[in-house]
Amino acid sequence: MSDDNNESGGLQRTIDWKQGLAIALGVPVLILPSIGYFASYVWAFAIIVWALSVFQGFMQNFAYGELATMFPKASGLPGYAQSVFGANGGKKKYDKSKLLGGFSAWSYWFAWNPVLAIFSILIGSYLKGLVPAFAGVPDIAIYLASGATVFLFLILVNYRGLSGGATLGYILAVLSLAPLIIISLAPFVTGHFEMSNITGAWLPTDWNWDVQHILILLGLFAMAQWSACAWETAAIYGPEYKQPKSDVPKALFICGAICLVTFILVQAACTGTLGVEGILAEPFSPMLPMAQITLGSIGGALTILMLIAAMVLIIQTAFLGASRAMFSMAEEGNLPEFFGKMNHHGTPVNAMIVIALFNMGFIFLGTPAAILAASAIGYVCANGISLFAYVKAKFDPRFSTLERPFKAPGGWQYVAAFFGFFNLPLCLIGIIYLNSLEVGWTSTIVGFLVLALYIPLWFYSQKENISRLRKRKVAVNETSSV
């Protein structure tokens, strides 16, 4: 067993790649709320957008897989960027490079954090439609009750460490992914799938490859990667894998293969069975009419149960990822140390509680649209900066001696740089433009305000670091004098 496995304190190495994969399996179901949204803009071409986005995920995750083996103690994207850009940490009072690494981690946290509120609202809305007794209950009350129940449940399940979350992941993966695949394959078996629904409606009739439509497409790619590239979350548990140098690449690429199948299959099945018009008639839940058409009345009930299980699964994936991001920032001195405190099981409970309370506040907004649009801005920033961190790690001689059991193909720093620039600035410009068309400027302003909130938090944490160092020096001097 490596030295990494014998660490005392900090996050505990208690899981293998299969358990990390189980927790990350919430990612494939992220397509569910976006099926109708994408079809409304690009019709059947949405299938191509998903395929290209998962391909983008593979290109990016070759870089992240190598970073995972270079920095086995780092928590995924937040940890990699901080490890690379924070290499000079401590030499300056306020190190701008350290600030950049911390900002990348904060952006990643903001990308995952609102998932809890978004899917709690959706769970509440499905429950209200499923249970007649809830018909007279105010929407906000249902949303808050569902959110509080799910958050409390997940805190209790994960209180003793990731192994409990992985067990829940196994259970929910069966409850969500299996019905998702069954419902998607059913039209091919029953004969309800019509290829002409795809080939005859590739793009809207008024689609032109002008600047406006290219910006829309860039915005869709930004939103697509929020779902289709999010399987990089399997790497965020790097400090908790028993053998991170082999477990991380395995969990990453197996989850990516599952995403490649599910994202293409689900969008193609819905489009081929319902047609674009059928999807737009049920933009928020097109899986429901497809299940009813192919599986009958039992299919509708199965879909509702599957969606709820899938939402709980993705909430857990986001919950664990966001809490590890906050813990990672606190460990690196980029957030106040309060967020890095853990219980005796090695679980960052403080961060988990803060995230739950933060999302309870988000639920008061009552709609997931603006929340999702804002959080996509954070994900674009996190991916872009993390890819540039990989480029820096390849060229900076300070990292040349680090062990790299998993290596991306030769010259991959140039591929990473390409996708880094694709994220920043291209996808960032696209998502801002798409947000302006969809929900006005509110979500963009909220997104940048939340990202800007990191600046005062970072400066406070630097003062906290300086104060802590002074106390240590005083304690050392007192010990020496005795």
C-alpha positions in Angstrom: 0.0 0.0 0.0 1.3 3.4 -0.9 2.1 6.2 1.5 -0.9 8.0 0.3 -3.1 5.3 1.8 -1.5 5.7 5.2 -2.3 9.3 5.7 -3.7 10.3 9.1 -6.2 13.1 9.3 -7.9 14.6 6.3 -10.1 12.7 3.9 -9.9 9.0 4.4 -9.0 6.5 1.6 -12.0 4.2 1.9 -13.3 3.6 -1.6 -12.2 1.8 -4.8 -12.9 2.8 -8.4 -16.2 0.9 -8.5 -17.6 2.9 -5.5 -16.4 6.2 -7.0 -18.1 5.2 -10.3 -21.3 4.4 -8.4 -21.4 7.9 -6.8 -20.6 9.5 -10.2 -23.4 7.6 -12.0 -25.7 10.4 -11.2 -24.2 12.2 -14.2 -25.9 10.3 -17.1 -29.3 11.3 -15.8 -28.4 15.0 -16.1 -29.8 14.8 -19.7 -33.4 14.5 -18.4 -34.2 18.2 -17.8 -32.4 19.2 -21.1 -34.0 17.0 -23.7 -36.7 19.5 -24.6 -34.6 22.5 -24.1 -32.0 21.4 -26.7 -34.7 20.2 -29.2 -36.3 23.6 -29.0 -33.2 25.3 -30.4 -31.6 22.7 -32.8 -34.3 20.0 -33.2 -32.7 16.6 -34.0 -29.2 18.1 -34.2 -29.3 17.9 -30.4 -28.2 14.3 -30.8 -25.0 15.6 -32.4 -24.5 18.2 -29.7 -24.6 15.6 -27.0 -22.2 13.3 -28.9 -19.7 16.0 -29.5 -20.0 17.2 -25.9 -19.3 13.7 -24.5 -16.3 13.5 -27.0 -15.2 16.9 -25.5 -15.4 15.2 -22.1 -13.0 12.5 -23.2 -10.6 15.0 -24.6 -10.6 17.0 -21.4 -10.5 14.0 -19.0 -7.3 12.6 -20.6 -5.7 15.7 -19.1 -7.6 15.4 -15.8 -6.7 11.7 -15.5 -3.0 12.6 -15.8 -3.4 15.4 -13.3 -5.1 12.9 -10.9 -2.0 10.7 -10.9 0.4 13.7 -10.6 -1.6 15.0 -7.6 -3.1 12.0 -5.9 -4.0 14.0 -2.8 -6.0 16.6 -4.8 -9.8 16.6 -5.0 -10.5 16.7 -8.7 -10.6 19.9 -10.8 -10.7 22.1 -7.7 -7.6 20.4 -6.3 -5.6 20.3 -9.6 -6.0 24.0 -10.3 -5.0 24.9 -6.8 -2.0 22.5 -6.8 -0.7 23.9 -10.0 -1.4 27.6 -9.6 -0.7 27.6 -5.9 2.8 26.2 -6.3 4.2 29.5 -5.2 1.9 29.8 -2.3 3.4 31.3 0.8 6.1 33.4 -1.0 3.8 36.4 -1.2 1.2 37.8 1.1 -1.5 37.8 -1.6 -0.4 35.5 -4.4 -2.4 36.1 -7.6 -1.5 32.7 -9.0 -2.9 31.1 -5.8 -6.0 33.3 -6.2 -6.5 32.0 -9.7 -6.4 28.4 -8.6 -8.8 29.1 -5.8 -11.2 30.9 -8.1 -11.2 27.9 -10.4 -12.2 25.7 -7.5 -14.9 28.2 -6.4 -16.3 28.2 -10.0 -16.5 24.4 -9.9 -18.2 24.6 -6.5 -20.8 27.0 -8.0 -21.3 24.8 -11.0 -22.3 21.8 -8.9 -23.8 23.4 -5.8 -27.1 24.6 -7.4 -27.9 21.1 -8.7 -29.4 20.4 -5.2 -31.9 23.2 -5.4 -32.7 22.6 -9.1 -33.6 18.9 -8.7 -35.3 19.5 -5.3 -37.7 21.8 -7.1 -38.3 19.2 -9.8 -38.8 16.4 -7.2 -41.4 18.6 -5.5 -43.2 19.3 -8.8 -43.3 15.6 -9.7 -44.6 14.6 -6.3 -47.3 17.3 -6.4 -48.5 15.8 -9.8 -48.2 12.3 -8.5 -50.0 12.6 -5.1 -53.5 14.2 -5.3 -53.4 15.1 -1.6 -50.6 17.6 -2.4 -52.8 19.5 -5.0 -53.7 22.3 -2.5 -50.3 22.7 -1.0 -48.4 25.8 -2.1 -45.5 25.0 -4.5 -42.8 26.7 -2.4 -43.8 24.6 0.6 -43.5 21.3 -1.4 -40.2 22.4 -2.8 -38.8 23.3 0.6 -40.1 20.1 2.2 -38.6 17.9 -0.5 -35.3 19.8 -0.4 -35.0 19.6 3.4 -35.9 15.9 3.4 -33.4 15.0 0.7 -30.6 17.2 2.2 -31.0 15.7 5.7 -31.2 12.2 4.3 -28.0 12.6 2.3 -26.1 14.2 5.2 -27.0 11.2 7.4 -26.1 8.7 4.7 -22.7 10.3 4.0 -21.9 11.2 7.6 -19.7 8.2 8.1 -17.8 8.7 4.8 -18.0 8.0 1.1 -18.7 4.3 1.5 -22.2 5.0 2.6 -22.7 7.3 -0.4 -21.4 4.7 -2.7 -23.9 2.1 -1.3 -26.7 4.5 -2.0 -25.2 5.1 -5.4 -25.4 1.4 -6.2 -29.1 1.3 -5.2 -30.2 4.5 -7.0 -28.1 3.6 -10.1 -30.3 0.5 -10.5 -33.5 2.5 -9.8 -32.6 5.2 -12.3 -30.2 4.0 -15.0 -31.9 0.7 -15.7 -35.4 2.1 -16.3 -33.8 4.9 -18.3 -32.2 2.4 -20.7 -35.3 0.2 -20.8 -37.6 3.1 -21.7 -35.1 4.4 -24.3 -34.7 1.0 -26.0 -38.4 0.2 -25.9 -39.3 2.2 -29.0 -36.8 0.2 -31.1 -38.3 -3.0 -29.9 -42.0 -2.0 -30.3 -41.5 -0.4 -33.7 -42.5 3.1 -32.5 -39.1 4.6 -33.4 -39.2 6.4 -36.8 -35.8 7.4 -38.2 -37.5 9.9 -40.5 -38.3 12.0 -37.3 -34.6 12.5 -37.1 -33.4 12.7 -40.7 -36.3 15.0 -41.7 -35.7 17.5 -38.9 -32.0 17.9 -38.4 -32.2 21.7 -37.8 -35.0 24.3 -37.7 -36.1 25.6 -41.1 -34.9 29.1 -40.3 -31.5 28.0 -39.1 -28.6 29.9 -40.6 -24.9 29.6 -39.8 -24.6 33.3 -39.0 -23.0 34.9 -35.9 -26.3 34.8 -33.9 -26.9 31.1 -34.5 -23.2 30.2 -33.8 -23.5 32.0 -30.5 -26.6 30.0 -29.7 -24.7 26.8 -30.6 -21.8 27.8 -28.3 -24.2 28.5 -25.5 -25.8 25.1 -26.0 -22.3 23.5 -25.9 -21.7 25.3 -22.6 -24.9 24.0 -21.2 -24.3 20.5 -22.7 -20.9 20.2 -21.1 -22.5 21.0 -17.7 -24.2 17.6 -18.2 -22.2 15.6 -20.7 -18.7 16.4 -19.4 -19.6 16.3 -15.7 -18.4 12.7 -15.3 -15.1 14.3 -14.3 -16.7 14.4 -10.9 -15.4 10.8 -10.5 -11.9 12.4 -10.0 -12.9 14.7 -7.2 -12.7 11.8 -4.7 -9.0 11.4 -5.5 -7.9 11.7 -1.8 -10.5 9.1 -0.9 -9.6 6.3 -3.4 -7.5 3.5 -2.0 -5.3 3.5 -5.1 -5.8 6.9 -6.7 -3.2 6.3 -9.4 -5.3 3.5 -10.9 -8.7 4.0 -9.5 -9.2 7.6 -10.8 -8.6 6.8 -14.5 -10.8 3.7 -14.3 -13.7 5.5 -12.7 -13.4 8.4 -15.1 -13.4 6.6 -18.4 -15.9 3.9 -17.5 -18.3 6.6 -16.4 -17.6 8.4 -19.7 -18.4 5.3 -21.7 -21.8 5.0 -19.9 -22.5 8.7 -20.6 -21.6 8.3 -24.3 -24.3 5.6 -24.7 -27.0 7.2 -22.5 -26.8 10.8 -23.8 -27.0 9.8 -27.5 -29.5 7.0 -26.9 -32.0 9.0 -24.8 -32.1 12.1 -27.1 -32.3 9.9 -30.2 -35.1 7.7 -28.7 -37.2 10.7 -27.7 -36.7 12.4 -31.1 -37.3 9.3 -33.2 -40.4 8.3 -31.2 -42.1 11.6 -30.5 -40.7 13.8 -33.2 -39.6 17.3 -32.5 -43.2 18.5 -32.1 -43.9 15.7 -29.6 -40.9 16.7 -27.5 -41.8 20.3 -27.5 -45.3 19.4 -26.4 -43.8 18.0 -23.2 -40.5 19.9 -23.0 -39.8 19.2 -19.3 -40.7 15.5 -19.2 -40.7 14.0 -22.8 -39.7 10.6 -21.3 -43.2 10.3 -19.8 -45.2 10.3 -23.0 -42.6 8.0 -24.7 -42.9 5.5 -21.8 -46.7 5.7 -22.1 -46.6 5.1 -25.8 -44.2 2.1 -25.7 -44.9 0.6 -22.3 -48.5 1.6 -21.6 -49.9 3.1 -18.3 -47.3 1.2 -16.2 -44.6 3.0 -18.2 -45.8 6.4 -16.9 -45.7 5.3 -13.3 -42.3 3.7 -13.9 -41.0 6.9 -15.4 -42.1 9.1 -12.5 -40.4 6.7 -10.0 -37.3 6.6 -12.2 -37.1 10.4 -12.4 -37.4 10.8 -8.7 -34.7 8.2 -8.0 -32.5 9.8 -10.7 -32.9 13.2 -9.1 -31.9 12.0 -5.7 -28.9 10.3 -7.3 -27.7 13.4 -9.1 -28.3 15.5 -5.9 -26.0 13.2 -4.0 -23.4 13.4 -6.8 -23.5 17.2 -6.6 -23.7 17.3 -2.8 -20.6 15.3 -2.4 -18.7 17.1 -5.2 -19.5 20.5 -3.9 -18.6 19.6 -0.3 -15.2 18.2 -1.5 -14.6 21.4 -3.5 -15.1 23.6 -0.4 -13.0 21.3 1.7 -10.2 21.4 -0.9 -10.3 25.2 -1.0 -10.1 25.4 2.8 -7.2 22.9 2.9 -5.3 25.0 0.4 -6.0 28.2 2.4 -8.3 29.6 -0.2 -11.4 29.6 2.0 -11.8 30.2 5.7 -10.7 27.1 7.7 -14.3 26.6 9.0 -15.2 24.9 5.7 -12.3 22.4 6.0 -13.3 21.0 9.4 -14.4 17.4 9.4 -16.0 14.9 11.8 -14.0 11.9 13.1 -15.1 9.9 10.1 -13.3 12.2 7.7 -16.4 13.8 6.3 -16.5 17.6 5.7 -19.8 18.0 7.5 -19.5 21.8 7.9 -19.3 22.3 4.2 -22.2 19.9 3.6 -24.4 21.8 6.1 -23.5 25.2 4.6 -24.3 23.8 1.1 -27.7 22.5 2.2 -28.6 25.8 3.8 -27.4 27.7 0.7 -29.6 25.6 -1.5 -32.6 26.0 0.8 -32.2 29.7 0.0 -32.0 29.0 -3.7 -35.3 27.1 -3.6 -37.1 30.3 -2.7 -36.5 31.4 -6.3 -39.1 28.8 -7.2 -37.7 28.1 -10.7 -34.6 26.2 -11.8 -34.1 28.0 -15.1 -32.2 31.0 -13.8 -30.2 28.9 -11.3 -29.1 26.5 -14.1 -28.2 29.3 -16.5 -26.0 30.9 -13.8 -24.3 27.8 -12.7 -23.3 26.9 -16.3 -21.1 30.1 -16.2 -19.2 28.6 -13.2 -18.6 25.3 -15.0 -17.2 27.0 -18.1 -14.8 28.9 -16.0 -13.7 25.9 -13.9 -13.1 23.7 -17.0 -11.2 26.5 -18.8 -8.9 27.3 -15.9 -8.3 23.6 -15.1 -7.3 22.8 -18.7 -4.8 25.7 -18.6 -3.5 24.3 -15.3 -2.7 21.1 -17.2 -0.9 23.0 -19.9 1.1 24.8 -17.2 1.9 21.5 -15.4 3.3 20.1 -18.7 5.6 23.0 -19.4 6.6 24.1 -15.8 9.9 22.4 -14.8 8.8 22.3 -11.2 6.4 19.5 -12.0 8.6 17.5 -14.4 9.8 15.1 -11.6 6.3 14.2 -10.5 5.3 10.6 -11.0 2.6 10.1 -13.8 1.4 6.5 -13.8 -1.3 7.5 -16.2 -0.2 9.7 -19.1 -2.3 11.4 -21.8 -1.1 10.8 -25.4 1.9 12.8 -26.5 1.3 16.5 -27.2 -1.9 16.5 -25.2 -1.1 19.9 -23.8 -2.0 21.4 -27.1 -5.4 19.6 -27.2 -6.0 20.8 -23.6 -5.1 24.4 -24.7 -7.6 24.2 -27.6 -10.4 23.1 -25.3 -9.3 25.6 -22.7 -9.8 28.4 -25.2 -13.0 26.8 -26.4 -14.3 27.2 -22.8 -12.8 30.6 -22.2 -13.8 32.7 -23.9 -16.0 31.1 -26.6 -18.4 29.0 -24.5 -18.6 31.8 -21.9 -19.7 34.3 -24.6 -22.2 31.8 -25.9 -23.8 31.0 -22.6 -24.1 34.8 -21.8 -25.8 35.3 -25.1 -28.1 32.3 -24.7 -29.0 33.4 -21.2 -29.9 36.9 -22.5 -32.3 35.2 -25.0 -33.8 32.8 -22.5 -34.1 34.5 -19.1 -32.8 38.0 -19.7 -29.7 39.3 -17.9 -30.7 38.3 -14.4 -29.1 34.9 -14.4 -25.8 36.2 -15.9 -25.7 39.0 -13.2 -26.4 36.5 -10.4 -23.7 34.1 -11.8 -21.0 36.8 -11.9 -22.0 38.1 -8.5 -21.7 34.7 -6.9 -18.3 34.2 -8.6 -17.2 37.7 -7.4 -18.2 36.8 -3.9 -15.1 34.6 -3.8 -12.8 37.7 -3.8 -13.6 39.0 -0.3 -13.7 35.4 1.1 -10.3 34.7 -0.3 -8.7 37.9 1.2 -10.3 37.0 4.5 -8.8 33.5 4.3 -5.3 34.9 3.5 -5.5 37.1 6.7 -6.6 34.0 8.6 -3.6 32.1 7.2 -1.2 34.8 8.2 -2.7 34.9 11.7 -2.4 31.1 12.0 1.3 31.2 11.0 2.1 34.0 13.5 0.5 31.9 16.3 2.6 28.9 15.3 5.8 31.0 15.3 4.9 32.3 18.8 4.3 28.8 20.0 7.6 27.5 18.5 9.5 30.4 20.1 8.0 29.8 23.5 8.8 26.1 23.2 12.4 26.9 22.2 12.9 29.4 25.1 11.7 26.7 27.6 
